[in-house]
Amino acid sequence: MSMRTPLSKVRGLGSAKSGTEHFWHQRLTAVANIPLVIFLIWFCVSKVGADRAEMAAALSNPLVALMLVFTIISVTWHMRLGMQVVIEDYIHSEGSKLICLLGNTFFSLAVALTGLFAVLKISFGG
Amino acid sequence: MANSPMKERPLSPHLSIYKPMLTMMMSIVHRITGIGLYFGMALFVWWLFSAAHSQSYFDFVQGFVGSWFGRLVLFGFTWALVHHALGGLRHLLWDTGRGFDLVRIEWMARATIAGSVTLTLLIWIAAYAAR
């Protein structure tokens, strides 16, 4: 006789606690990143020596600002998932692994939010 | 588990005993470029942040980005981005169950290297030609 609750049976995740989200989100963001990365490269390379007014002018275009918002969200999500796999592959002691996974989440979030804040501030005219 | 004493256990053959092969190096480079891009994105965001911060801070960061070293870093960032993206395309193809035969795997590995170097050079030539 199974001791599992009906909910746990329906979820079907067992002791792993999560299913295919990691795999799927990695692919989802990978596909999104294809056009976004082309935009990112264009943006970076065309603004290497630009002055601040030029940057502000570029970001005052809502399309450019929005593309940067999309890029930052998709890329930081993708890189958090990727780094998580790297950490899980190479760091075996539970304590260090936990700290690295926490650090990974904080780092990715910090990059994402700093980027989004900067883009929106410049785009809104600040 | 965490408290049990570590015993010397036999390990399965690992990296060091294999002859380096192109496909294996591509896999390793895919991961290394991913790690590089992880930190590269922080630099990108630092640059955006400086523009949002103040004129003097932006001048400082743009001075770094515009220097020969900054441009070298950005060139490396561009190549890593292109290489990782092309490698990612191969992975998306493999996810559909296609492209696993040895001939195609080898061909795609070579195409990825050639493609990433060519595209990176073209991007930079185009960027300099446009100014």
gemmi code that builds the backbone of each chain (N, CA, C; Angstrom):
import gemmi

chains = {
    "A": [
        ("MET", (0.835, -1.210, 0.000), (0.000, 0.000, 0.000), (0.865, 1.253, 0.000)),
        ("SER", (0.551, 2.187, -0.876), (1.373, 3.391, -0.983), (1.035, 4.383, 0.124)),
        ("MET", (2.068, 5.001, 0.647), (1.883, 6.031, 1.678), (1.784, 7.426, 1.040)),
        ("ARG", (1.889, 7.500, -0.265), (1.914, 8.818, -0.909), (0.520, 9.427, -0.955)),
        ("THR", (0.467, 10.746, -0.806), (-0.822, 11.435, -0.871), (-1.276, 11.502, -2.329)),
        ("PRO", (-2.579, 11.643, -2.546), (-3.076, 11.760, -3.928), (-2.408, 12.918, -4.672)),
        ("LEU", (-2.185, 14.039, -3.986), (-1.567, 15.202, -4.632), (-0.163, 14.850, -5.135)),
        ("SER", (0.592, 14.160, -4.255), (1.956, 13.815, -4.643), (1.958, 12.869, -5.845)),
        ("LYS", (0.935, 11.977, -5.900), (0.833, 11.059, -7.044), (0.553, 11.821, -8.334)),
        ("VAL", (-0.339, 12.815, -8.220), (-0.686, 13.584, -9.405), (0.515, 14.394, -9.889)),
        ("ARG", (1.235, 14.983, -8.938), (2.416, 15.763, -9.337), (3.477, 14.856, -9.950)),
        ("GLY", (3.610, 13.654, -9.376), (4.529, 12.677, -9.948), (5.990, 13.076, -9.916)),
        ("LEU", (6.365, 13.889, -8.926), (7.739, 14.389, -8.906), (8.659, 13.592, -7.992)),
        ("GLY", (8.108, 12.835, -7.050), (8.940, 12.058, -6.146), (9.811, 12.933, -5.271)),
        ("SER", (10.954, 12.394, -4.874), (11.792, 13.114, -3.917), (12.617, 14.205, -4.587)),
        ("ALA", (12.589, 14.274, -5.913), (13.358, 15.323, -6.594), (12.705, 16.692, -6.389)),
        ("LYS", (11.434, 16.714, -6.071), (10.659, 17.920, -5.751), (10.397, 18.830, -6.936)),
        ("SER", (11.096, 18.634, -8.026), (10.780, 19.436, -9.197), (10.926, 18.559, -10.432)),
        ("GLY", (10.337, 18.987, -11.502), (10.320, 18.147, -12.689), (11.165, 18.686, -13.819)),
        ("THR", (10.538, 18.999, -14.928), (11.284, 19.352, -16.133), (11.408, 20.862, -16.340)),
        ("GLU", (11.030, 21.663, -15.306), (11.043, 23.118, -15.502), (12.431, 23.623, -15.876)),
        ("HIS", (13.452, 23.076, -15.189), (14.799, 23.561, -15.448), (15.178, 23.364, -16.909)),
        ("PHE", (14.975, 22.151, -17.379), (15.280, 21.831, -18.778), (14.483, 22.742, -19.716)),
        ("TRP", (13.194, 22.843, -19.435), (12.313, 23.585, -20.338), (12.641, 25.077, -20.341)),
        ("HIS", (12.869, 25.660, -19.172), (13.196, 27.089, -19.114), (14.531, 27.389, -19.797)),
        ("GLN", (15.474, 26.453, -19.684), (16.761, 26.623, -20.358), (16.534, 26.733, -21.873)),
        ("ARG", (15.669, 25.868, -22.397), (15.377, 25.875, -23.845), (14.549, 27.087, -24.242)),
        ("LEU", (13.568, 27.405, -23.408), (12.700, 28.554, -23.681), (13.532, 29.830, -23.803)),
        ("THR", (14.410, 30.059, -22.802), (15.234, 31.264, -22.831), (16.284, 31.173, -23.937)),
        ("ALA", (16.740, 29.950, -24.257), (17.720, 29.797, -25.339), (17.126, 30.267, -26.664)),
        ("VAL", (15.889, 29.859, -26.928), (15.232, 30.261, -28.174), (15.004, 31.772, -28.178)),
        ("ALA", (14.555, 32.307, -27.038), (14.335, 33.753, -26.948), (15.646, 34.505, -27.158)),
        ("ASN", (16.746, 33.924, -26.680), (18.028, 34.608, -26.744), (18.566, 34.746, -28.165)),
        ("ILE", (18.109, 33.901, -29.086), (18.666, 33.969, -30.449), (18.486, 35.369, -31.043)),
        ("PRO", (17.255, 35.875, -31.154), (17.138, 37.248, -31.686), (17.676, 38.300, -30.706)),
        ("LEU", (17.505, 38.056, -29.407), (17.901, 39.070, -28.424), (19.417, 39.291, -28.413)),
        ("VAL", (20.168, 38.200, -28.605), (21.621, 38.308, -28.593), (22.112, 39.078, -29.815)),
        ("ILE", (21.438, 38.886, -30.955), (21.794, 39.659, -32.151), (21.623, 41.145, -31.855)),
        ("PHE", (20.513, 41.481, -31.210), (20.279, 42.871, -30.812), (21.353, 43.348, -29.821)),
        ("LEU", (21.671, 42.506, -28.847), (22.643, 42.872, -27.808), (24.013, 43.179, -28.409)),
        ("ILE", (24.445, 42.332, -29.359), (25.738, 42.548, -30.003), (25.715, 43.871, -30.771)),
        ("TRP", (24.652, 44.084, -31.540), (24.538, 45.336, -32.279), (24.616, 46.532, -31.318)),
        ("PHE", (23.874, 46.452, -30.227), (23.835, 47.564, -29.274), (25.219, 47.838, -28.685)),
        ("CYS", (25.885, 46.765, -28.217), (27.208, 46.918, -27.596), (28.213, 47.513, -28.569)),
        ("VAL", (28.326, 46.863, -29.730), (29.376, 47.248, -30.658), (29.142, 48.652, -31.215)),
        ("SER", (27.879, 49.026, -31.404), (27.616, 50.343, -31.971), (27.744, 51.455, -30.929)),
        ("LYS", (27.844, 51.076, -29.632), (27.910, 52.108, -28.596), (29.236, 52.094, -27.829)),
        ("VAL", (30.254, 51.451, -28.420), (31.538, 51.355, -27.706), (32.077, 52.716, -27.297)),
        ("GLY", (32.185, 53.635, -28.250), (32.814, 54.913, -27.917), (31.803, 56.043, -27.747)),
        ("ALA", (30.529, 55.684, -27.611), (29.482, 56.706, -27.576), (29.568, 57.564, -26.318)),
        ("ASP", (29.098, 58.838, -26.428), (29.019, 59.637, -25.206), (27.652, 59.425, -24.563)),
        ("ARG", (27.478, 60.049, -23.400), (26.284, 59.753, -22.589), (25.006, 60.222, -23.290)),
        ("ALA", (25.113, 61.351, -24.009), (23.937, 61.869, -24.703), (23.476, 60.897, -25.781)),
        ("GLU", (24.466, 60.276, -26.453), (24.157, 59.291, -27.491), (23.444, 58.076, -26.889)),
        ("MET", (23.939, 57.628, -25.739), (23.314, 56.503, -25.035), (21.871, 56.850, -24.672)),
        ("ALA", (21.712, 58.062, -24.128), (20.375, 58.489, -23.695), (19.437, 58.575, -24.896)),
        ("ALA", (19.968, 59.073, -26.017), (19.143, 59.191, -27.226), (18.710, 57.812, -27.706)),
        ("ALA", (19.652, 56.861, -27.686), (19.322, 55.500, -28.132), (18.253, 54.885, -27.233)),
        ("LEU", (18.415, 55.078, -25.922), (17.483, 54.453, -24.976), (16.148, 55.188, -24.892)),
        ("SER", (16.111, 56.427, -25.400), (14.836, 57.139, -25.368), (13.874, 56.550, -26.401)),
        ("ASN", (14.415, 55.768, -27.343), (13.563, 55.013, -28.263), (12.968, 53.826, -27.492)),
        ("PRO", (11.628, 53.811, -27.347), (11.005, 52.759, -26.529), (11.319, 51.353, -27.023)),
        ("LEU", (11.496, 51.200, -28.352), (11.785, 49.869, -28.887), (13.138, 49.368, -28.403)),
        ("VAL", (14.134, 50.273, -28.418), (15.471, 49.894, -27.954), (15.422, 49.551, -26.468)),
        ("ALA", (14.732, 50.404, -25.696), (14.643, 50.156, -24.252), (13.936, 48.829, -23.976)),
        ("LEU", (12.852, 48.568, -24.703), (12.103, 47.320, -24.499), (12.939, 46.098, -24.869)),
        ("MET", (13.665, 46.197, -25.988), (14.513, 45.082, -26.396), (15.566, 44.812, -25.325)),
        ("LEU", (16.104, 45.896, -24.723), (17.086, 45.707, -23.649), (16.431, 45.042, -22.446)),
        ("VAL", (15.195, 45.442, -22.127), (14.471, 44.825, -21.006), (14.283, 43.325, -21.266)),
        ("PHE", (13.804, 42.986, -22.479), (13.625, 41.571, -22.829), (14.953, 40.815, -22.712)),
        ("THR", (15.999, 41.426, -23.276), (17.301, 40.768, -23.288), (17.794, 40.507, -21.875)),
        ("ILE", (17.706, 41.528, -21.023), (18.222, 41.379, -19.658), (17.463, 40.279, -18.921)),
        ("ILE", (16.137, 40.244, -19.079), (15.346, 39.224, -18.380), (15.699, 37.820, -18.878)),
        ("SER", (15.681, 37.650, -20.196), (15.905, 36.316, -20.757), (17.329, 35.830, -20.486)),
        ("VAL", (18.303, 36.722, -20.656), (19.699, 36.325, -20.495), (20.027, 35.997, -19.036)),
        ("THR", (19.557, 36.821, -18.107), (19.901, 36.552, -16.711), (19.207, 35.283, -16.203)),
        ("TRP", (18.022, 35.008, -16.727), (17.319, 33.780, -16.376), (18.108, 32.573, -16.893)),
        ("HIS", (18.520, 32.680, -18.167), (19.278, 31.613, -18.813), (20.604, 31.377, -18.090)),
        ("MET", (21.286, 32.454, -17.711), (22.616, 32.285, -17.108), (22.525, 31.748, -15.688)),
        ("ARG", (21.433, 32.060, -15.001), (21.252, 31.490, -13.666), (21.064, 29.971, -13.765)),
        ("LEU", (20.249, 29.542, -14.718), (20.026, 28.107, -14.909), (21.325, 27.401, -15.290)),
        ("GLY", (22.089, 28.024, -16.191), (23.336, 27.424, -16.653), (24.348, 27.302, -15.537)),
        ("MET", (24.521, 28.387, -14.787), (25.504, 28.365, -13.701), (25.087, 27.364, -12.620)),
        ("GLN", (23.783, 27.205, -12.424), (23.300, 26.222, -11.446), (23.798, 24.817, -11.806)),
        ("VAL", (23.752, 24.477, -13.090), (24.221, 23.159, -13.532), (25.720, 23.021, -13.297)),
        ("VAL", (26.464, 24.092, -13.601), (27.911, 24.063, -13.401), (28.225, 23.823, -11.922)),
        ("ILE", (27.527, 24.545, -11.048), (27.757, 24.397, -9.607), (27.427, 22.969, -9.165)),
        ("GLU", (26.284, 22.472, -9.615), (25.872, 21.122, -9.198), (26.822, 20.056, -9.723)),
        ("ASP", (27.477, 20.336, -10.854), (28.414, 19.366, -11.422), (29.725, 19.306, -10.656)),
        ("TYR", (30.204, 20.463, -10.180), (31.576, 20.503, -9.679), (31.684, 20.669, -8.165)),
        ("ILE", (30.643, 21.129, -7.504), (30.762, 21.376, -6.066), (29.924, 20.341, -5.321)),
        ("HIS", (30.620, 19.480, -4.582), (29.938, 18.303, -4.050), (29.588, 18.407, -2.581)),
        ("SER", (30.290, 19.277, -1.824), (29.936, 19.343, -0.405), (28.668, 20.185, -0.264)),
        ("GLU", (27.745, 19.666, 0.526), (26.407, 20.265, 0.585), (26.445, 21.737, 0.978)),
        ("GLY", (27.314, 22.072, 1.969), (27.383, 23.454, 2.466), (27.827, 24.424, 1.390)),
        ("SER", (28.969, 24.120, 0.767), (29.485, 25.038, -0.263), (28.528, 25.115, -1.431)),
        ("LYS", (27.913, 23.978, -1.750), (26.985, 23.967, -2.881), (25.814, 24.920, -2.612)),
        ("LEU", (25.282, 24.831, -1.398), (24.143, 25.683, -1.043), (24.527, 27.157, -1.140)),
        ("ILE", (25.727, 27.484, -0.609), (26.180, 28.877, -0.644), (26.365, 29.349, -2.080)),
        ("CYS", (26.955, 28.493, -2.912), (27.161, 28.864, -4.319), (25.824, 29.043, -5.041)),
        ("LEU", (24.859, 28.155, -4.760), (23.554, 28.264, -5.432), (22.843, 29.546, -5.004)),
        ("LEU", (22.969, 29.881, -3.718), (22.397, 31.144, -3.224), (23.070, 32.324, -3.915)),
        ("GLY", (24.417, 32.261, -3.937), (25.191, 33.335, -4.562), (24.807, 33.493, -6.022)),
        ("ASN", (24.599, 32.372, -6.705), (24.202, 32.387, -8.112), (22.879, 33.128, -8.291)),
        ("THR", (21.917, 32.815, -7.451), (20.619, 33.475, -7.540), (20.740, 34.967, -7.254)),
        ("PHE", (21.490, 35.314, -6.204), (21.648, 36.730, -5.850), (22.359, 37.491, -6.964)),
        ("PHE", (23.424, 36.882, -7.494), (24.199, 37.538, -8.546), (23.328, 37.784, -9.774)),
        ("SER", (22.621, 36.728, -10.202), (21.785, 36.859, -11.407), (20.691, 37.903, -11.208)),
        ("LEU", (20.089, 37.884, -10.027), (19.041, 38.866, -9.733), (19.609, 40.279, -9.686)),
        ("ALA", (20.794, 40.421, -9.081), (21.413, 41.745, -8.988), (21.718, 42.279, -10.380)),
        ("VAL", (22.272, 41.417, -11.245), (22.566, 41.836, -12.623), (21.270, 42.245, -13.324)),
        ("ALA", (20.226, 41.419, -13.166), (18.956, 41.688, -13.835), (18.363, 43.019, -13.366)),
        ("LEU", (18.276, 43.192, -12.053), (17.587, 44.380, -11.533), (18.388, 45.649, -11.766)),
        ("THR", (19.717, 45.565, -11.649), (20.547, 46.730, -11.933), (20.373, 47.151, -13.386)),
        ("GLY", (20.413, 46.173, -14.276), (20.254, 46.457, -15.698), (18.896, 47.066, -16.006)),
        ("LEU", (17.851, 46.468, -15.452), (16.499, 46.962, -15.719), (16.320, 48.374, -15.180)),
        ("PHE", (16.816, 48.599, -13.972), (16.699, 49.930, -13.373), (17.404, 50.972, -14.236)),
        ("ALA", (18.623, 50.647, -14.650), (19.405, 51.598, -15.447), (18.699, 51.917, -16.762)),
        ("VAL", (18.229, 50.867, -17.439), (17.558, 51.062, -18.726), (16.320, 51.940, -18.559)),
        ("LEU", (15.501, 51.613, -17.557), (14.251, 52.365, -17.368), (14.532, 53.809, -16.958)),
        ("LYS", (15.522, 53.985, -16.093), (15.832, 55.345, -15.636), (16.274, 56.224, -16.823)),
        ("ILE", (17.195, 55.698, -17.623), (17.677, 56.475, -18.771), (16.538, 56.686, -19.768)),
        ("SER", (15.765, 55.613, -20.001), (14.704, 55.690, -20.991), (13.623, 56.694, -20.594)),
        ("PHE", (13.333, 56.773, -19.288), (12.315, 57.701, -18.815), (12.851, 59.131, -18.704)),
        ("GLY", (14.140, 59.295, -19.034), (14.662, 60.642, -19.146), (15.592, 61.075, -18.018)),
        ("GLY", (16.090, 60.111, -17.238), (16.880, 60.475, -16.069), (18.355, 60.393, -16.254)),
    ],
    "B": [
        ("MET", (24.514, 10.502, 5.224), (25.301, 10.636, 3.994), (26.388, 11.682, 4.149)),
        ("ALA", (25.984, 12.890, 4.571), (26.976, 13.965, 4.671), (27.996, 13.665, 5.773)),
        ("ASN", (27.589, 12.880, 6.775), (28.489, 12.642, 7.908), (29.318, 11.363, 7.771)),
        ("SER", (28.982, 10.522, 6.794), (29.720, 9.267, 6.686), (31.160, 9.545, 6.269)),
        ("PRO", (32.116, 8.770, 6.813), (33.523, 9.010, 6.459), (33.762, 8.759, 4.971)),
        ("MET", (34.558, 9.631, 4.376), (34.858, 9.474, 2.956), (35.761, 8.268, 2.753)),
        ("LYS", (35.333, 7.379, 1.889), (36.170, 6.219, 1.585), (36.759, 6.389, 0.194)),
        ("GLU", (37.950, 5.822, 0.004), (38.540, 5.817, -1.330), (37.735, 4.869, -2.203)),
        ("ARG", (37.022, 5.396, -3.147), (36.236, 4.525, -4.007), (36.805, 4.573, -5.419)),
        ("PRO", (36.713, 3.488, -6.140), (37.218, 3.534, -7.523), (36.385, 4.503, -8.352)),
        ("LEU", (37.056, 5.286, -9.170), (36.352, 6.232, -10.026), (36.321, 5.698, -11.459)),
        ("SER", (35.257, 6.022, -12.154), (35.220, 5.640, -13.558), (36.224, 6.507, -14.316)),
        ("PRO", (36.698, 6.037, -15.461), (37.690, 6.815, -16.218), (37.183, 8.230, -16.458)),
        ("HIS", (38.056, 9.201, -16.291), (37.635, 10.587, -16.378), (38.456, 11.327, -17.422)),
        ("LEU", (38.185, 12.617, -17.531), (38.781, 13.489, -18.552), (40.223, 13.172, -18.938)),
        ("SER", (41.085, 12.988, -17.917), (42.517, 12.943, -18.170), (42.950, 11.742, -19.010)),
        ("ILE", (42.141, 10.675, -19.073), (42.609, 9.502, -19.822), (42.180, 9.532, -21.293)),
        ("TYR", (41.328, 10.511, -21.656), (40.860, 10.530, -23.038), (41.729, 11.430, -23.908)),
        ("LYS", (41.911, 11.002, -25.138), (42.556, 11.872, -26.113), (41.590, 13.019, -26.394)),
        ("PRO", (42.083, 14.275, -26.367), (41.164, 15.393, -26.627), (40.590, 15.285, -28.038)),
        ("MET", (39.264, 15.353, -28.131), (38.629, 15.301, -29.440), (37.873, 16.596, -29.668)),
        ("LEU", (37.651, 16.903, -30.935), (37.039, 18.183, -31.273), (35.676, 18.353, -30.588)),
        ("THR", (34.849, 17.319, -30.667), (33.500, 17.436, -30.105), (33.547, 17.628, -28.596)),
        ("MET", (34.538, 16.978, -27.959), (34.682, 17.111, -26.509), (35.141, 18.528, -26.149)),
        ("MET", (36.100, 19.052, -26.944), (36.566, 20.409, -26.693), (35.437, 21.418, -26.913)),
        ("MET", (34.598, 21.153, -27.898), (33.470, 22.048, -28.163), (32.522, 22.094, -26.970)),
        ("SER", (32.320, 20.922, -26.370), (31.446, 20.855, -25.203), (32.038, 21.670, -24.057)),
        ("ILE", (33.355, 21.520, -23.866), (34.026, 22.242, -22.781), (34.000, 23.747, -23.051)),
        ("VAL", (34.275, 24.111, -24.319), (34.297, 25.538, -24.668), (32.896, 26.146, -24.524)),
        ("HIS", (31.863, 25.359, -24.832), (30.498, 25.853, -24.668), (30.259, 26.254, -23.213)),
        ("ARG", (30.736, 25.409, -22.318), (30.562, 25.688, -20.890), (31.419, 26.875, -20.449)),
        ("ILE", (32.675, 26.918, -20.942), (33.564, 28.018, -20.542), (33.027, 29.361, -21.061)),
        ("THR", (32.568, 29.377, -22.314), (32.019, 30.634, -22.832), (30.774, 31.032, -22.036)),
        ("GLY", (29.996, 30.035, -21.617), (28.822, 30.329, -20.797), (29.207, 30.998, -19.499)),
        ("ILE", (30.255, 30.471, -18.860), (30.722, 31.051, -17.596), (31.278, 32.459, -17.846)),
        ("GLY", (32.014, 32.617, -18.945), (32.547, 33.934, -19.281), (31.432, 34.952, -19.497)),
        ("LEU", (30.393, 34.533, -20.217), (29.280, 35.435, -20.511), (28.525, 35.815, -19.242)),
        ("TYR", (28.487, 34.883, -18.295), (27.842, 35.112, -16.992), (28.429, 36.363, -16.339)),
        ("PHE", (29.783, 36.427, -16.353), (30.431, 37.593, -15.749), (30.469, 38.772, -16.721)),
        ("GLY", (30.495, 38.464, -18.011), (30.459, 39.519, -19.017), (29.182, 40.346, -18.926)),
        ("MET", (28.075, 39.666, -18.604), (26.804, 40.384, -18.468), (26.856, 41.393, -17.324)),
        ("ALA", (27.628, 41.064, -16.280), (27.781, 42.003, -15.169), (28.493, 43.265, -15.649)),
        ("LEU", (29.497, 43.090, -16.530), (30.201, 44.246, -17.088), (29.251, 45.084, -17.944)),
        ("PHE", (28.431, 44.390, -18.731), (27.469, 45.096, -19.588), (26.514, 45.944, -18.751)),
        ("VAL", (26.038, 45.348, -17.669), (25.088, 46.042, -16.806), (25.788, 47.187, -16.052)),
        ("TRP", (27.057, 46.979, -15.713), (27.854, 48.032, -15.057), (27.933, 49.251, -15.971)),
        ("TRP", (28.114, 49.000, -17.236), (28.200, 50.055, -18.254), (26.854, 50.804, -18.341)),
        ("LEU", (25.741, 50.053, -18.407), (24.415, 50.689, -18.433), (24.178, 51.503, -17.166)),
        ("PHE", (24.566, 50.916, -16.030), (24.356, 51.571, -14.748), (25.109, 52.892, -14.687)),
        ("SER", (26.339, 52.891, -15.215), (27.142, 54.109, -15.156), (26.467, 55.228, -15.951)),
        ("ALA", (25.819, 54.835, -17.071), (25.118, 55.848, -17.874), (23.922, 56.402, -17.113)),
        ("ALA", (23.325, 55.575, -16.262), (22.183, 56.031, -15.467), (22.649, 56.829, -14.255)),
        ("HIS", (23.928, 56.645, -13.871), (24.426, 57.221, -12.619), (24.771, 58.706, -12.760)),
        ("SER", (25.835, 58.994, -13.497), (26.244, 60.392, -13.648), (27.234, 60.514, -14.804)),
        ("GLN", (27.440, 61.732, -15.245), (28.370, 61.971, -16.344), (29.774, 61.499, -16.001)),
        ("SER", (30.233, 61.838, -14.781), (31.618, 61.521, -14.433), (31.826, 60.008, -14.328)),
        ("TYR", (30.834, 59.307, -13.757), (30.973, 57.855, -13.627), (30.898, 57.194, -15.004)),
        ("PHE", (30.027, 57.717, -15.871), (29.930, 57.168, -17.227), (31.240, 57.355, -17.977)),
        ("ASP", (31.846, 58.563, -17.837), (33.121, 58.826, -18.512), (34.186, 57.848, -18.063)),
        ("PHE", (34.168, 57.531, -16.762), (35.134, 56.587, -16.210), (34.959, 55.203, -16.845)),
        ("VAL", (33.713, 54.699, -16.842), (33.450, 53.354, -17.376), (33.645, 53.322, -18.887)),
        ("GLN", (33.143, 54.346, -19.579), (33.292, 54.378, -21.034), (34.766, 54.507, -21.411)),
        ("GLY", (35.546, 55.184, -20.567), (36.985, 55.268, -20.780), (37.612, 53.884, -20.760)),
        ("PHE", (37.121, 53.037, -19.852), (37.614, 51.656, -19.781), (37.138, 50.851, -20.993)),
        ("VAL", (35.836, 50.945, -21.287), (35.267, 50.174, -22.407), (35.919, 50.585, -23.724)),
        ("GLY", (36.191, 51.893, -23.868), (36.758, 52.400, -25.112), (38.256, 52.185, -25.240)),
        ("SER", (38.935, 51.838, -24.151), (40.380, 51.615, -24.202), (40.675, 50.331, -24.974)),
        ("TRP", (41.953, 50.124, -25.329), (42.286, 48.918, -26.106), (41.940, 47.670, -25.315)),
        ("PHE", (42.134, 47.727, -23.991), (41.829, 46.554, -23.170), (40.319, 46.305, -23.110)),
        ("GLY", (39.572, 47.388, -22.952), (38.115, 47.274, -22.923), (37.565, 46.718, -24.224)),
        ("ARG", (38.137, 47.213, -25.340), (37.703, 46.719, -26.655), (38.062, 45.255, -26.828)),
        ("LEU", (39.222, 44.864, -26.284), (39.627, 43.451, -26.348), (38.633, 42.580, -25.570)),
        ("VAL", (38.252, 43.060, -24.379), (37.271, 42.328, -23.568), (35.950, 42.230, -24.327)),
        ("LEU", (35.539, 43.349, -24.932), (34.270, 43.362, -25.672), (34.345, 42.453, -26.897)),
        ("PHE", (35.532, 42.414, -27.531), (35.730, 41.515, -28.673), (35.581, 40.060, -28.207)),
        ("GLY", (36.213, 39.740, -27.090), (36.100, 38.388, -26.531), (34.665, 38.067, -26.144)),
        ("PHE", (33.987, 39.072, -25.576), (32.582, 38.912, -25.180), (31.737, 38.611, -26.416)),
        ("THR", (31.997, 39.361, -27.504), (31.246, 39.147, -28.745), (31.470, 37.727, -29.269)),
        ("TRP", (32.748, 37.306, -29.298), (33.029, 35.967, -29.811), (32.355, 34.902, -28.938)),
        ("ALA", (32.476, 35.055, -27.615), (31.879, 34.077, -26.701), (30.367, 34.007, -26.913)),
        ("LEU", (29.770, 35.180, -27.116), (28.316, 35.249, -27.323), (27.928, 34.511, -28.611)),
        ("VAL", (28.669, 34.779, -29.695), (28.365, 34.144, -30.981), (28.613, 32.638, -30.891)),
        ("HIS", (29.747, 32.266, -30.282), (30.097, 30.849, -30.185), (29.072, 30.078, -29.344)),
        ("HIS", (28.702, 30.656, -28.217), (27.737, 30.016, -27.331), (26.361, 29.931, -28.000)),
        ("ALA", (26.024, 30.967, -28.785), (24.732, 30.969, -29.486), (24.703, 29.881, -30.558)),
        ("LEU", (25.808, 29.772, -31.339), (25.855, 28.735, -32.376), (25.859, 27.346, -31.731)),
        ("GLY", (26.619, 27.197, -30.648), (26.613, 25.927, -29.915), (25.218, 25.609, -29.399)),
        ("GLY", (24.510, 26.648, -28.971), (23.148, 26.485, -28.480), (22.210, 26.012, -29.582)),
        ("LEU", (22.432, 26.527, -30.803), (21.612, 26.088, -31.945), (21.795, 24.592, -32.185)),
        ("ARG", (23.058, 24.120, -32.055), (23.315, 22.679, -32.205), (22.551, 21.904, -31.143)),
        ("HIS", (22.582, 22.438, -29.911), (21.877, 21.748, -28.821), (20.370, 21.698, -29.073)),
        ("LEU", (19.824, 22.787, -29.633), (18.388, 22.799, -29.919), (18.060, 21.765, -30.992)),
        ("LEU", (18.954, 21.621, -31.972), (18.753, 20.592, -33.005), (18.802, 19.203, -32.366)),
        ("TRP", (19.803, 18.982, -31.504), (19.935, 17.683, -30.837), (18.712, 17.375, -29.967)),
        ("ASP", (18.113, 18.454, -29.402), (16.921, 18.253, -28.559), (15.770, 17.633, -29.350)),
        ("THR", (15.783, 17.831, -30.677), (14.719, 17.247, -31.487), (15.066, 15.815, -31.896)),
        ("GLY", (16.233, 15.330, -31.457), (16.632, 13.957, -31.764), (17.377, 13.819, -33.077)),
        ("ARG", (17.675, 14.952, -33.706), (18.366, 14.908, -34.988), (19.848, 15.269, -34.856)),
        ("GLY", (20.616, 14.928, -35.868), (21.998, 15.377, -35.958), (22.982, 14.652, -35.047)),
        ("PHE", (22.708, 13.403, -34.722), (23.585, 12.676, -33.807), (24.605, 11.788, -34.517)),
        ("ASP", (24.471, 11.628, -35.836), (25.446, 10.747, -36.497), (26.815, 11.419, -36.524)),
        ("LEU", (27.871, 10.593, -36.486), (29.234, 11.108, -36.292), (29.643, 12.112, -37.353)),
        ("VAL", (29.266, 11.841, -38.590), (29.666, 12.736, -39.675), (29.104, 14.132, -39.431)),
        ("ARG", (27.810, 14.189, -39.097), (27.169, 15.484, -38.913), (27.679, 16.187, -37.646)),
        ("ILE", (27.922, 15.417, -36.591), (28.437, 16.002, -35.356), (29.774, 16.690, -35.611)),
        ("GLU", (30.646, 16.004, -36.328), (31.975, 16.546, -36.635), (31.842, 17.779, -37.530)),
        ("TRP", (30.979, 17.684, -38.507), (30.761, 18.787, -39.443), (30.227, 20.023, -38.705)),
        ("MET", (29.271, 19.791, -37.811), (28.670, 20.917, -37.094), (29.670, 21.563, -36.133)),
        ("ALA", (30.545, 20.751, -35.558), (31.556, 21.299, -34.647), (32.481, 22.246, -35.410)),
        ("ARG", (32.932, 21.797, -36.586), (33.818, 22.640, -37.408), (33.096, 23.893, -37.873)),
        ("ALA", (31.846, 23.730, -38.272), (31.069, 24.873, -38.749), (30.870, 25.896, -37.635)),
        ("THR", (30.709, 25.417, -36.403), (30.520, 26.330, -35.277), (31.758, 27.188, -35.053)),
        ("ILE", (32.940, 26.541, -35.091), (34.178, 27.306, -34.892), (34.353, 28.319, -36.019)),
        ("ALA", (34.259, 27.828, -37.255), (34.440, 28.717, -38.413), (33.403, 29.840, -38.363)),
        ("GLY", (32.165, 29.480, -38.060), (31.085, 30.454, -38.024), (31.284, 31.498, -36.944)),
        ("SER", (31.702, 31.075, -35.753), (31.824, 32.041, -34.659), (32.960, 33.027, -34.923)),
        ("VAL", (34.070, 32.526, -35.470), (35.199, 33.421, -35.764), (34.831, 34.371, -36.904)),
        ("THR", (34.252, 33.826, -37.972), (33.885, 34.660, -39.122), (32.861, 35.732, -38.735)),
        ("LEU", (31.814, 35.299, -38.052), (30.759, 36.252, -37.688), (31.295, 37.351, -36.773)),
        ("THR", (32.144, 36.969, -35.801), (32.689, 37.964, -34.886), (33.512, 39.004, -35.648)),
        ("LEU", (34.370, 38.520, -36.563), (35.181, 39.451, -37.352), (34.286, 40.350, -38.202)),
        ("LEU", (33.267, 39.752, -38.839), (32.359, 40.542, -39.688), (31.646, 41.616, -38.870)),
        ("ILE", (31.200, 41.250, -37.671), (30.495, 42.207, -36.813), (31.393, 43.408, -36.518)),
        ("TRP", (32.644, 43.115, -36.187), (33.554, 44.211, -35.815), (33.964, 45.041, -37.018)),
        ("ILE", (34.160, 44.368, -38.146), (34.490, 45.123, -39.362), (33.314, 46.036, -39.720)),
        ("ALA", (32.096, 45.486, -39.656), (30.904, 46.275, -39.970), (30.758, 47.445, -38.995)),
        ("ALA", (31.028, 47.191, -37.710), (30.875, 48.242, -36.709), (31.866, 49.374, -36.947)),
        ("TYR", (33.111, 49.014, -37.336), (34.097, 50.057, -37.565), (33.854, 50.768, -38.890)),
        ("ALA", (33.340, 50.016, -39.865), (33.055, 50.627, -41.175), (31.900, 51.615, -41.063)),
        ("ALA", (30.980, 51.348, -40.109), (29.768, 52.171, -40.000), (30.038, 53.500, -39.320)),
        ("ARG", (31.199, 53.658, -38.672), (31.398, 54.941, -37.973), (32.192, 55.948, -38.785)),
    ],
}
model = gemmi.Model(1)
for chain_id, residues in chains.items():
    chain = gemmi.Chain(chain_id)
    for i, (resn, *xyz) in enumerate(residues, 1):
        res = gemmi.Residue()
        res.name, res.seqid = resn, gemmi.SeqId(i, " ")
        for name, pos in zip(("N", "CA", "C"), xyz):
            atom = gemmi.Atom()
            atom.name, atom.element = name, gemmi.Element(name[0])
            atom.pos, atom.b_iso = gemmi.Position(*pos), 0.0
            res.add_atom(atom)
        chain.add_residue(res)
    model.add_chain(chain)
structure = gemmi.Structure()
structure.add_model(model)
structure.setup_entities()
